[in-house]
Amino acid sequence: MFVVATRKLSIDPLEVKPLLQWFEKHFELVVITAPLIREAIDCSVLSKLSFWNALIVVAAESARSATLYTEDLNDGQVIRGLRVNNPFSGG
């Protein structure tokens, strides 16, 4: 989110920081552990995703999310029961 806000939306990093703090208070924080990394490797291989995208998927799955908001995967795609929603797709 930080990279998109600063690079693509050209928002000053110091303006993004309070928004990230708001997210921290209102959303679950997922700690990346060795078992989560192993699960991401499996997800990467089975779903043909980059490791980093697979790690995001399994992190969202571990937080019991129903929807994953990302611009890096196909809008409407379902991976491991998680629906992908691209907030920038305009559809």
CYANA upper distance limits for C-alpha pairs under 8 A (distance plus 0.5 A):
  1 MET  CA      5 ALA  CA      6.55
  2 PHE  CA      6 THR  CA      6.57
  2 PHE  CA     13 PRO  CA      8.24
  2 PHE  CA     16 VAL  CA      7.29
  2 PHE  CA     20 LEU  CA      8.21
  3 VAL  CA      7 ARG  CA      6.11
  3 VAL  CA      8 LYS  CA      7.97
  4 VAL  CA      8 LYS  CA      5.52
  4 VAL  CA      9 LEU  CA      6.91
  5 ALA  CA      9 LEU  CA      5.40
  5 ALA  CA     10 SER  CA      6.81
  5 ALA  CA     11 ILE  CA      6.13
  5 ALA  CA     16 VAL  CA      7.55
  6 THR  CA     10 SER  CA      5.22
  6 THR  CA     11 ILE  CA      5.24
  6 THR  CA     12 ASP  CA      6.58
  6 THR  CA     13 PRO  CA      6.46
  6 THR  CA     16 VAL  CA      8.07
  7 ARG  CA     11 ILE  CA      8.01
 11 ILE  CA     15 GLU  CA      7.26
 11 ILE  CA     16 VAL  CA      7.36
 12 ASP  CA     16 VAL  CA      7.08
 13 PRO  CA     17 LYS  CA      6.87
 14 LEU  CA     18 PRO  CA      8.13
 15 GLU  CA     19 LEU  CA      7.95
 16 VAL  CA     20 LEU  CA      6.87
 17 LYS  CA     21 GLN  CA      6.82
 18 PRO  CA     22 TRP  CA      6.74
 19 LEU  CA     23 PHE  CA      6.84
 20 LEU  CA     24 GLU  CA      6.74
 21 GLN  CA     25 LYS  CA      6.98
 22 TRP  CA     26 HIS  CA      6.80
 23 PHE  CA     27 PHE  CA      6.05
 24 GLU  CA     28 GLU  CA      7.72
 24 GLU  CA     29 LEU  CA      7.43
 28 GLU  CA     63 ALA  CA      7.41
 30 VAL  CA     59 ALA  CA      6.74
 30 VAL  CA     60 ALA  CA      8.44
 30 VAL  CA     62 SER  CA      8.16
 30 VAL  CA     63 ALA  CA      7.35
 32 ILE  CA     36 LEU  CA      6.61
 32 ILE  CA     37 ILE  CA      7.53
 32 ILE  CA     59 ALA  CA      8.06
 33 THR  CA     37 ILE  CA      6.79
 34 ALA  CA     38 ARG  CA      6.80
 35 PRO  CA     39 GLU  CA      6.70
 36 LEU  CA     40 ALA  CA      6.61
 36 LEU  CA     55 LEU  CA      7.98
 36 LEU  CA     58 VAL  CA      7.45
 36 LEU  CA     59 ALA  CA      7.75
 37 ILE  CA     41 ILE  CA      6.78
 37 ILE  CA     55 LEU  CA      7.25
 38 ARG  CA     42 ASP  CA      7.02
 39 GLU  CA     43 CYS  CA      6.67
 39 GLU  CA     55 LEU  CA      8.43
 39 GLU  CA     58 VAL  CA      7.38
 40 ALA  CA     44 SER  CA      6.39
 40 ALA  CA     51 PHE  CA      7.00
 40 ALA  CA     54 ALA  CA      5.57
 40 ALA  CA     55 LEU  CA      5.26
 40 ALA  CA     57 VAL  CA      8.23
 40 ALA  CA     58 VAL  CA      6.49
 41 ILE  CA     45 VAL  CA      6.81
 41 ILE  CA     51 PHE  CA      6.83
 41 ILE  CA     54 ALA  CA      7.72
 41 ILE  CA     55 LEU  CA      8.32
 42 ASP  CA     46 LEU  CA      6.53
 43 CYS  CA     47 SER  CA      6.09
 43 CYS  CA     48 LYS  CA      8.12
 43 CYS  CA     49 LEU  CA      7.84
 43 CYS  CA     54 ALA  CA      6.12
 43 CYS  CA     55 LEU  CA      8.49
 43 CYS  CA     58 VAL  CA      8.03
 44 SER  CA     48 LYS  CA      5.83
 44 SER  CA     49 LEU  CA      5.10
 44 SER  CA     50 SER  CA      6.33
 44 SER  CA     51 PHE  CA      5.87
 44 SER  CA     53 ASN  CA      8.25
 44 SER  CA     54 ALA  CA      5.63
 45 VAL  CA     49 LEU  CA      7.40
 47 SER  CA     79 ILE  CA      7.89
 49 LEU  CA     53 ASN  CA      6.63
 49 LEU  CA     54 ALA  CA      6.33
 50 SER  CA     54 ALA  CA      6.65
 51 PHE  CA     55 LEU  CA      6.58
 52 TRP  CA     56 ILE  CA      6.89
 53 ASN  CA     57 VAL  CA      6.78
 53 ASN  CA     72 ASP  CA      8.06
 53 ASN  CA     73 LEU  CA      8.48
 54 ALA  CA     58 VAL  CA      6.71
 55 LEU  CA     59 ALA  CA      6.49
 56 ILE  CA     60 ALA  CA      6.64
 57 VAL  CA     61 GLU  CA      6.60
 57 VAL  CA     68 LEU  CA      7.94
 57 VAL  CA     79 ILE  CA      8.07
 57 VAL  CA     82 LEU  CA      8.18
 58 VAL  CA     62 SER  CA      6.47
 59 ALA  CA     63 ALA  CA      6.91
 60 ALA  CA     64 ARG  CA      7.00
 60 ALA  CA     65 SER  CA      5.94
 60 ALA  CA     68 LEU  CA      7.31
 61 GLU  CA     65 SER  CA      6.12
 61 GLU  CA     66 ALA  CA      8.23
 61 GLU  CA     80 ARG  CA      8.35
 61 GLU  CA     82 LEU  CA      7.48
 65 SER  CA     82 LEU  CA      7.63
 66 ALA  CA     81 GLY  CA      8.00
 66 ALA  CA     82 LEU  CA      5.83
 66 ALA  CA     83 ARG  CA      6.85
 67 THR  CA     82 LEU  CA      6.07
 67 THR  CA     83 ARG  CA      5.27
 67 THR  CA     84 VAL  CA      6.38
 67 THR  CA     85 ASN  CA      7.20
 68 LEU  CA     82 LEU  CA      7.03
 68 LEU  CA     83 ARG  CA      6.54
 68 LEU  CA     84 VAL  CA      5.36
 68 LEU  CA     85 ASN  CA      6.43
 69 TYR  CA     84 VAL  CA      6.55
 69 TYR  CA     85 ASN  CA      5.30
 69 TYR  CA     86 ASN  CA      6.12
 69 TYR  CA     87 PRO  CA      6.94
 70 THR  CA     84 VAL  CA      7.44
 70 THR  CA     85 ASN  CA      6.78
 70 THR  CA     86 ASN  CA      5.58
 70 THR  CA     87 PRO  CA      7.39
 71 GLU  CA     75 ASP  CA      8.37
 71 GLU  CA     85 ASN  CA      8.30
 71 GLU  CA     86 ASN  CA      5.37
 71 GLU  CA     87 PRO  CA      7.42
 71 GLU  CA     88 PHE  CA      7.16
 71 GLU  CA     89 SER  CA      8.32
 72 ASP  CA     86 ASN  CA      8.31
 73 LEU  CA     77 GLN  CA      7.99
 73 LEU  CA     84 VAL  CA      7.37
 73 LEU  CA     86 ASN  CA      7.92
 74 ASN  CA     84 VAL  CA      7.22
 74 ASN  CA     85 ASN  CA      8.22
 74 ASN  CA     86 ASN  CA      7.71
 75 ASP  CA     84 VAL  CA      5.93
 75 ASP  CA     85 ASN  CA      5.44
 75 ASP  CA     86 ASN  CA      5.55
 75 ASP  CA     89 SER  CA      7.72
 76 GLY  CA     83 ARG  CA      6.63
 76 GLY  CA     84 VAL  CA      5.70
 76 GLY  CA     85 ASN  CA      6.35
 76 GLY  CA     86 ASN  CA      8.43
 77 GLN  CA     83 ARG  CA      6.39
 77 GLN  CA     84 VAL  CA      5.72
 77 GLN  CA     85 ASN  CA      8.33
 78 VAL  CA     82 LEU  CA      5.77
 78 VAL  CA     83 ARG  CA      4.94
 78 VAL  CA     84 VAL  CA      6.51
 79 ILE  CA     83 ARG  CA      7.08
 79 ILE  CA     84 VAL  CA      8.08
